[in-house]
Protein backbone atom coordinates (compact mmCIF):
# COMPACT_ATOMS: atom_id res chain seq x y z
CA UNK A 1 0.00 0.00 0.00
CA UNK A 2 2.83 2.41 0.79
CA UNK A 3 4.13 2.08 -2.76
CA UNK A 4 0.73 3.07 -4.15
CA UNK A 5 0.57 6.11 -1.87
CA UNK A 6 4.01 7.26 -3.00
CA UNK A 7 3.18 6.65 -6.65
CA UNK A 8 -0.04 8.61 -6.31
CA UNK A 9 1.73 11.54 -4.71
CA UNK A 10 4.41 11.61 -7.36
CA UNK A 11 1.82 11.45 -10.17
CA UNK A 12 -0.09 14.31 -8.50
CA UNK A 13 3.02 16.42 -8.19
CA UNK A 14 4.26 15.78 -11.69
CA UNK A 15 0.92 16.05 -13.51
CA UNK A 16 -0.58 18.96 -11.58
CA UNK A 17 -4.08 19.13 -10.19
CA UNK A 18 -5.74 21.94 -12.11
CA UNK A 19 -4.86 24.37 -9.34
CA UNK A 20 -3.80 27.73 -10.73
CA UNK A 21 -0.11 27.64 -11.55
CA UNK A 22 0.25 23.88 -11.06
CA UNK A 23 0.44 23.12 -14.77
CA UNK A 24 3.47 25.39 -15.26
CA UNK A 25 5.44 23.82 -12.44
CA UNK A 26 5.28 22.98 -8.79
CA UNK A 27 4.05 25.54 -6.28
CA UNK A 28 6.55 26.81 -3.71
CA UNK A 29 4.64 25.19 -0.84
CA UNK A 30 2.35 22.15 -0.64
CA UNK A 31 0.30 21.33 2.47
CA UNK A 32 0.12 17.67 3.51
CA UNK A 33 -2.64 16.86 6.01
CA UNK A 34 -2.16 14.04 8.51
CA UNK A 35 -3.75 12.60 11.61
CA UNK A 36 -2.82 14.18 15.00
CA UNK A 37 0.78 14.52 16.17
CA UNK A 38 2.10 11.29 17.66
CA UNK A 39 0.10 8.95 15.43
CA UNK A 40 1.65 6.58 12.90
CA UNK A 41 0.09 8.44 9.96
CA UNK A 42 1.49 11.74 11.20
CA UNK A 43 4.93 10.18 11.49
CA UNK A 44 4.62 8.72 7.99
CA UNK A 45 3.45 12.07 6.60
CA UNK A 46 6.29 13.93 8.31
CA UNK A 47 8.86 11.55 6.83
CA UNK A 48 7.25 11.76 3.40
CA UNK A 49 7.21 15.57 3.53
CA UNK A 50 10.89 15.60 4.48
CA UNK A 51 11.86 13.35 1.56
CA UNK A 52 9.70 15.22 -0.96
CA UNK A 53 10.98 18.60 0.20
CA UNK A 54 14.55 17.40 -0.12
CA UNK A 55 14.13 16.03 -3.66
CA UNK A 56 11.63 18.46 -5.22
CA UNK A 57 11.87 22.19 -5.87
CA UNK A 58 9.00 22.77 -3.43
CA UNK A 59 8.50 22.72 0.31
CA UNK A 60 5.99 20.22 1.72
CA UNK A 61 4.50 21.39 5.03
CA UNK A 62 2.80 18.90 7.36
CA UNK A 63 -0.58 19.98 8.74
CA UNK A 64 -1.68 17.77 11.68
CA UNK A 65 -5.47 17.55 11.95
CA UNK A 66 -8.03 15.39 13.71
CA UNK A 67 -8.14 13.27 10.55
CA UNK A 68 -9.71 13.10 7.11
CA UNK A 69 -13.12 14.29 8.29
CA UNK A 70 -11.42 17.61 9.04
CA UNK A 71 -9.06 17.91 6.07
CA UNK A 72 -11.13 16.47 3.20
CA UNK A 73 -13.24 19.68 2.94
CA UNK A 74 -10.00 21.69 3.18
CA UNK A 75 -8.90 20.24 -0.16
CA UNK A 76 -11.87 21.93 -1.85
CA UNK A 77 -11.07 25.27 -0.20
CA UNK A 78 -7.39 24.97 -1.19
CA UNK A 79 -6.01 24.93 2.37
CA UNK A 80 -4.71 21.37 1.90
CA UNK A 81 -3.15 19.91 -1.25
CA UNK A 82 -3.14 16.23 -0.27
CA UNK A 83 -3.29 14.05 2.81
CA UNK A 84 -2.40 10.73 4.34
CA UNK A 85 -5.17 8.39 5.49
CA UNK A 86 -5.66 4.75 6.33
CA UNK A 87 -7.80 2.11 4.57
CA UNK A 88 -10.73 2.49 6.97
CA UNK A 89 -10.92 6.25 6.43
CA UNK A 90 -10.54 5.85 2.66
CA UNK A 91 -13.35 3.29 2.46
CA UNK A 92 -15.74 5.29 4.63
CA UNK A 93 -14.91 8.46 2.71
CA UNK A 94 -15.44 6.75 -0.64
CA UNK A 95 -18.88 5.50 0.35
CA UNK A 96 -19.82 8.64 2.33
CA UNK A 97 -20.48 6.70 5.52
CA UNK A 98 -20.96 8.05 9.03
CA UNK A 99 -19.19 11.35 9.70
CA UNK A 100 -17.72 11.28 6.17
CA UNK A 101 -21.05 12.31 4.63
CA UNK A 102 -20.39 15.96 5.48
CA UNK A 103 -16.68 15.79 4.63
CA UNK A 104 -17.23 14.35 1.16
CA UNK A 105 -20.40 16.21 0.18
Secondary structure, DSSP 8 states (H G I E B T S, - for coil): -HHHHHHHHHHHHHH--S-TTTTTS--SEEEEEESSTTSHHHHHHHHHHHHHHHHSSSEEEEEE-S-HHHHHHHHHHTS-SEE---HHHHHHHHHT-TTHHHHT-
